[in-house]
Amino acid sequence: MKKSQKKEILIEVKNVGLTYETNTKPIKAIENISFQMGKGEFLCLLGPSGCGKSTLLKIIAGYLKPTIGSCLMQGQPIQGPDWNRGVVFQSPTLYPWMSVRKNVEFGPKMKGFSKDKIEKLSQYFLEQVELSGYADKATFELSGGMKQRVALARALANQPKIILMDEPFGALDAFTRVNMQALIRKIWKENHSTMFMITHDIDEALSLGTRVMVMSKSPGKIEKEFHLDFTYTAMKNKYGSVEMGEEYRKVKEEILEFIKGY
């Protein structure tokens, strides 16, 4: 396992808990969660269904406010959604009446960038997600995997400081999913990005994350944490696959045993 290195702190979660009010009784989704996330990390979050993973992501994104505790970005309280935190969901939230290019250009246009800069950003990120040949296509003409690539390019074009992904490949077939994993790893490396991804797939988390956190059942808490370097070995493999050696199997079995307990 890779040892943690001191990096610029981008996200800080301090003793965060969130309780949903319902018509019957309050439901505690997460409690007492604390961690820091450094610039350049690829953090993957695992846990049993219903443990509050998406709730935690929405707090970091600024969509939800914690009932207790605080969430900071670069030392400042997160008050709501903003351009510094790009979000990619499992179902691509694209504008179907716009072309692929117009979807990617939408954020930079709303930020008031010059026409030249908007075009350069759009071209660059469409090339990164390997869709430059589809720029003028309508999004409804695309496959699921291609739509997710558009969603990723659109998030990246806003030049956020962190990308938050909630099961981004969960609805894709196995072949497309592997290709998307290789693509997101390449983009993370080339752009020196910071990424936070929720997944139910242990192999996906181990093959992408420089750090993996595992949550308990609801109310979710961070119970286990691993600092890993499997993603770096995958970069050296022409197929982008991880060598599943003894260390890999040991970590995977430890996570499986923990999750099975729930």
MIVEXKE-736632 format. One record per residue (C-alpha): residue in three letters; residue number from 1; x, y, z. Coordinates in Angstrom, 2 decimals. Layout:
MIVEXKE-736632
["ALA",NUM,[X,Y,Z]]
...
This chain:
MIVEXKE-736632
["MET",1,[0.00,0.00,0.00]]
["LYS",2,[1.07,3.51,-0.73]]
["LYS",3,[1.83,5.78,2.21]]
["SER",4,[-0.18,8.95,2.51]]
["GLN",5,[1.70,12.07,1.35]]
["LYS",6,[1.08,15.54,2.68]]
["LYS",7,[-0.80,17.59,0.07]]
["GLU",8,[-2.71,20.82,-0.12]]
["ILE",9,[-6.03,20.24,1.63]]
["LEU",10,[-8.90,20.82,-0.77]]
["ILE",11,[-11.88,19.36,1.12]]
["GLU",12,[-12.29,19.02,4.88]]
["VAL",13,[-15.24,17.22,6.44]]
["LYS",14,[-15.53,17.82,10.20]]
["ASN",15,[-17.77,15.67,12.40]]
["VAL",16,[-20.53,15.73,9.80]]
["GLY",17,[-23.92,14.16,10.39]]
["LEU",18,[-27.21,14.50,8.57]]
["THR",19,[-30.71,13.57,9.69]]
["TYR",20,[-33.66,13.54,7.28]]
["GLU",21,[-36.96,14.69,8.73]]
["THR",22,[-39.90,12.49,7.66]]
["ASN",23,[-43.63,12.35,8.43]]
["THR",24,[-43.08,9.50,10.87]]
["LYS",25,[-39.68,9.84,12.54]]
["PRO",26,[-36.28,11.39,11.78]]
["ILE",27,[-33.86,9.18,9.82]]
["LYS",28,[-30.19,9.54,10.60]]
["ALA",29,[-28.36,9.02,7.28]]
["ILE",30,[-24.74,9.65,8.30]]
["GLU",31,[-22.99,10.56,11.53]]
["ASN",32,[-19.63,11.65,12.88]]
["ILE",33,[-17.78,11.66,9.54]]
["SER",34,[-14.42,13.41,9.44]]
["PHE",35,[-11.71,13.32,6.79]]
["GLN",36,[-9.55,15.56,4.64]]
["MET",37,[-9.00,15.28,0.91]]
["GLY",38,[-5.79,16.52,-0.65]]
["LYS",39,[-5.35,18.09,-4.05]]
["GLY",40,[-4.64,15.48,-6.73]]
["GLU",41,[-6.19,12.54,-4.85]]
["PHE",42,[-8.56,10.04,-6.41]]
["LEU",43,[-10.78,9.02,-3.51]]
["CYS",44,[-13.28,6.18,-3.93]]
["LEU",45,[-16.10,5.63,-1.43]]
["LEU",46,[-17.54,2.15,-0.89]]
["GLY",47,[-20.26,0.88,1.40]]
["PRO",48,[-23.47,-1.15,1.61]]
["SER",49,[-26.62,0.16,-0.10]]
["GLY",50,[-28.38,2.87,1.86]]
["CYS",51,[-25.37,3.74,4.01]]
["GLY",52,[-25.40,7.44,3.05]]
["LYS",53,[-22.72,7.60,0.36]]
["SER",54,[-24.78,9.83,-1.92]]
["THR",55,[-25.80,11.98,1.05]]
["LEU",56,[-22.13,12.64,1.81]]
["LEU",57,[-21.41,13.52,-1.83]]
["LYS",58,[-24.35,15.93,-1.91]]
["ILE",59,[-23.03,17.67,1.21]]
["ILE",60,[-19.61,18.11,-0.39]]
["ALA",61,[-21.28,19.31,-3.61]]
["GLY",62,[-23.28,21.87,-1.63]]
["TYR",63,[-26.71,20.39,-2.44]]
["LEU",64,[-27.37,19.50,1.21]]
["LYS",65,[-26.37,21.15,4.48]]
["PRO",66,[-25.30,18.87,7.31]]
["THR",67,[-27.45,18.74,10.43]]
["ILE",68,[-24.27,18.81,12.49]]
["GLY",69,[-20.63,19.47,11.72]]
["SER",70,[-19.13,21.35,8.80]]
["CYS",71,[-17.75,20.84,5.30]]
["LEU",72,[-15.05,23.17,4.02]]
["MET",73,[-13.39,23.76,0.68]]
["GLN",74,[-9.94,25.32,0.90]]
["GLY",75,[-10.79,26.41,4.42]]
["GLN",76,[-14.08,28.10,3.51]]
["PRO",77,[-17.54,26.72,4.45]]
["ILE",78,[-19.43,25.19,1.52]]
["GLN",79,[-22.64,27.24,1.30]]
["GLY",80,[-24.15,25.74,-1.86]]
["PRO",81,[-23.27,24.40,-5.32]]
["ASP",82,[-20.63,26.26,-7.29]]
["TRP",83,[-18.34,25.86,-10.31]]
["ASN",84,[-15.41,24.68,-8.19]]
["ARG",85,[-17.12,21.32,-7.65]]
["GLY",86,[-18.21,19.52,-10.81]]
["VAL",87,[-20.74,16.71,-10.37]]
["VAL",88,[-21.32,13.66,-12.59]]
["PHE",89,[-24.30,11.43,-11.76]]
["GLN",90,[-25.12,7.85,-12.80]]
["SER",91,[-27.70,9.13,-15.29]]
["PRO",92,[-26.19,11.85,-17.50]]
["THR",93,[-28.11,15.10,-17.00]]
["LEU",94,[-27.62,16.51,-20.49]]
["TYR",95,[-29.67,19.04,-22.43]]
["PRO",96,[-31.24,16.89,-25.19]]
["TRP",97,[-32.11,19.88,-27.38]]
["MET",98,[-28.41,20.85,-27.57]]
["SER",99,[-25.61,19.27,-29.54]]
["VAL",100,[-22.72,17.53,-27.80]]
["ARG",101,[-20.56,20.62,-28.34]]
["LYS",102,[-23.21,23.01,-26.99]]
["ASN",103,[-23.64,20.87,-23.87]]
["VAL",104,[-19.91,21.09,-23.16]]
["GLU",105,[-19.82,24.83,-23.90]]
["PHE",106,[-22.81,25.67,-21.68]]
["GLY",107,[-20.91,26.10,-18.40]]
["PRO",108,[-18.04,28.21,-19.75]]
["LYS",109,[-20.59,30.35,-21.61]]
["MET",110,[-22.54,30.96,-18.38]]
["LYS",111,[-19.25,31.94,-16.71]]
["GLY",112,[-18.79,34.65,-19.31]]
["PHE",113,[-15.70,33.25,-20.98]]
["SER",114,[-14.68,34.64,-24.37]]
["LYS",115,[-15.88,32.85,-27.48]]
["ASP",116,[-12.30,31.81,-28.28]]
["LYS",117,[-11.75,30.32,-24.82]]
["ILE",118,[-15.10,28.51,-24.91]]
["GLU",119,[-14.22,26.91,-28.24]]
["LYS",120,[-10.77,25.90,-27.05]]
["LEU",121,[-12.12,24.35,-23.84]]
["SER",122,[-14.82,22.47,-25.74]]
["GLN",123,[-12.39,21.13,-28.32]]
["TYR",124,[-9.83,20.10,-25.71]]
["PHE",125,[-12.21,18.19,-23.45]]
["LEU",126,[-14.12,16.55,-26.30]]
["GLU",127,[-10.76,15.27,-27.53]]
["GLN",128,[-9.94,14.05,-24.02]]
["VAL",129,[-13.15,12.00,-23.83]]
["GLU",130,[-12.65,10.86,-27.44]]
["LEU",131,[-15.81,12.48,-28.81]]
["SER",132,[-14.44,15.23,-31.07]]
["GLY",133,[-15.97,13.46,-34.07]]
["TYR",134,[-19.43,13.65,-32.48]]
["ALA",135,[-19.40,17.34,-31.52]]
["ASP",136,[-22.36,18.27,-33.70]]
["LYS",137,[-24.50,15.23,-32.91]]
["ALA",138,[-27.62,15.53,-30.76]]
["THR",139,[-27.12,13.87,-27.39]]
["PHE",140,[-30.18,11.62,-27.84]]
["GLU",141,[-28.33,9.94,-30.73]]
["LEU",142,[-25.56,8.71,-28.44]]
["SER",143,[-25.11,5.46,-26.53]]
["GLY",144,[-25.12,5.39,-22.72]]
["GLY",145,[-21.34,5.34,-22.51]]
["MET",146,[-21.00,8.23,-24.94]]
["LYS",147,[-23.56,10.29,-23.02]]
["GLN",148,[-21.57,9.73,-19.85]]
["ARG",149,[-18.43,10.93,-21.64]]
["VAL",150,[-20.28,14.11,-22.66]]
["ALA",151,[-21.35,14.60,-19.02]]
["LEU",152,[-17.73,14.21,-17.94]]
["ALA",153,[-16.46,16.64,-20.59]]
["ARG",154,[-19.13,19.14,-19.56]]
["ALA",155,[-18.06,18.93,-15.92]]
["LEU",156,[-14.36,19.26,-16.84]]
["ALA",157,[-14.97,22.25,-19.14]]
["ASN",158,[-16.03,24.31,-16.12]]
["GLN",159,[-12.47,23.79,-14.83]]
["PRO",160,[-13.58,22.75,-11.32]]
["LYS",161,[-11.10,22.09,-8.55]]
["ILE",162,[-12.70,18.71,-7.81]]
["ILE",163,[-14.93,16.30,-9.73]]
["LEU",164,[-17.59,14.47,-7.68]]
["MET",165,[-18.99,11.30,-9.28]]
["ASP",166,[-21.96,9.30,-7.99]]
["GLU",167,[-21.88,5.79,-9.50]]
["PRO",168,[-20.95,7.28,-12.90]]
["PHE",169,[-20.47,3.91,-14.61]]
["GLY",170,[-23.14,1.93,-12.77]]
["ALA",171,[-25.60,1.80,-15.68]]
["LEU",172,[-23.02,0.83,-18.31]]
["ASP",173,[-22.29,-2.63,-19.71]]
["ALA",174,[-19.11,-4.37,-18.54]]
["PHE",175,[-17.05,-3.61,-21.66]]
["THR",176,[-18.00,0.08,-21.74]]
["ARG",177,[-17.41,0.34,-18.01]]
["VAL",178,[-13.81,-0.92,-18.30]]
["ASN",179,[-13.15,1.56,-21.11]]
["MET",180,[-14.60,4.41,-19.05]]
["GLN",181,[-12.43,3.45,-16.08]]
["ALA",182,[-9.31,3.64,-18.26]]
["LEU",183,[-10.50,6.97,-19.66]]
["ILE",184,[-11.18,8.56,-16.27]]
["ARG",185,[-7.78,7.39,-15.01]]
["LYS",186,[-6.07,8.97,-18.03]]
["ILE",187,[-7.95,12.26,-17.57]]
["TRP",188,[-7.14,12.32,-13.84]]
["LYS",189,[-3.45,11.88,-14.59]]
["GLU",190,[-3.22,14.29,-17.54]]
["ASN",191,[-5.18,17.10,-15.86]]
["HIS",192,[-3.75,16.55,-12.36]]
["SER",193,[-7.38,16.45,-11.27]]
["THR",194,[-8.88,15.74,-7.87]]
["MET",195,[-11.67,13.17,-7.93]]
["PHE",196,[-14.18,11.79,-5.43]]
["MET",197,[-16.16,8.80,-6.68]]
["ILE",198,[-18.92,6.67,-5.17]]
["THR",199,[-19.04,3.09,-6.39]]
["HIS",200,[-20.50,-0.28,-5.36]]
["ASP",201,[-17.79,-2.09,-7.31]]
["ILE",202,[-14.81,-3.02,-5.13]]
["ASP",203,[-12.58,-3.79,-8.13]]
["GLU",204,[-13.43,-0.42,-9.63]]
["ALA",205,[-12.52,1.36,-6.40]]
["LEU",206,[-9.23,-0.54,-6.03]]
["SER",207,[-8.22,-0.04,-9.66]]
["LEU",208,[-8.91,3.72,-9.66]]
["GLY",209,[-8.51,5.11,-6.16]]
["THR",210,[-5.32,6.36,-4.61]]
["ARG",211,[-7.41,6.15,-1.48]]
["VAL",212,[-10.46,4.04,-0.68]]
["MET",213,[-12.82,4.67,2.24]]
["VAL",214,[-15.43,2.14,3.36]]
["MET",215,[-18.63,3.16,5.14]]
["SER",216,[-20.71,1.20,7.61]]
["LYS",217,[-24.44,0.62,7.24]]
["SER",218,[-26.82,3.49,8.00]]
["PRO",219,[-26.23,5.72,9.81]]
["GLY",220,[-23.03,5.69,7.76]]
["LYS",221,[-19.60,6.21,9.29]]
["ILE",222,[-16.13,5.84,7.79]]
["GLU",223,[-14.94,2.52,9.19]]
["LYS",224,[-11.95,1.59,7.02]]
["GLU",225,[-9.46,3.46,4.88]]
["PHE",226,[-6.76,2.31,2.46]]
["HIS",227,[-4.02,4.25,0.65]]
["LEU",228,[-3.30,2.41,-2.58]]
["ASP",229,[-1.11,2.51,-5.69]]
["PHE",230,[-2.83,-0.05,-7.93]]
["THR",231,[-4.02,2.69,-10.30]]
["TYR",232,[-0.39,3.64,-11.00]]
["THR",233,[0.46,0.08,-12.00]]
["ALA",234,[-2.56,0.07,-14.33]]
["MET",235,[-1.14,3.12,-16.11]]
["LYS",236,[1.92,1.09,-17.04]]
["ASN",237,[-0.20,-1.70,-18.52]]
["LYS",238,[-1.12,-1.17,-22.17]]
["TYR",239,[-4.59,-2.61,-21.45]]
["GLY",240,[-5.09,-0.35,-18.43]]
["SER",241,[-5.74,-3.31,-16.16]]
["VAL",242,[-4.54,-3.89,-12.61]]
["GLU",243,[-2.37,-6.85,-11.70]]
["MET",244,[-4.40,-8.67,-9.08]]
["GLY",245,[-1.55,-9.92,-6.95]]
["GLU",246,[-1.45,-10.96,-3.31]]
["GLU",247,[-1.71,-7.45,-1.90]]
["TYR",248,[-4.71,-6.67,-4.13]]
["ARG",249,[-6.51,-9.85,-3.08]]
["LYS",250,[-5.79,-9.17,0.58]]
["VAL",251,[-7.31,-5.68,0.47]]
["LYS",252,[-10.32,-6.88,-1.54]]
["GLU",253,[-11.02,-9.74,0.88]]
["GLU",254,[-10.80,-7.38,3.85]]
["ILE",255,[-13.36,-5.03,2.26]]
["LEU",256,[-15.63,-7.93,1.25]]
["GLU",257,[-15.60,-9.36,4.76]]
["PHE",258,[-16.49,-6.01,6.22]]
["ILE",259,[-19.36,-5.32,3.81]]
["LYS",260,[-20.71,-8.88,4.15]]
["GLY",261,[-21.04,-8.19,7.85]]
["TYR",262,[-23.88,-5.83,6.94]]
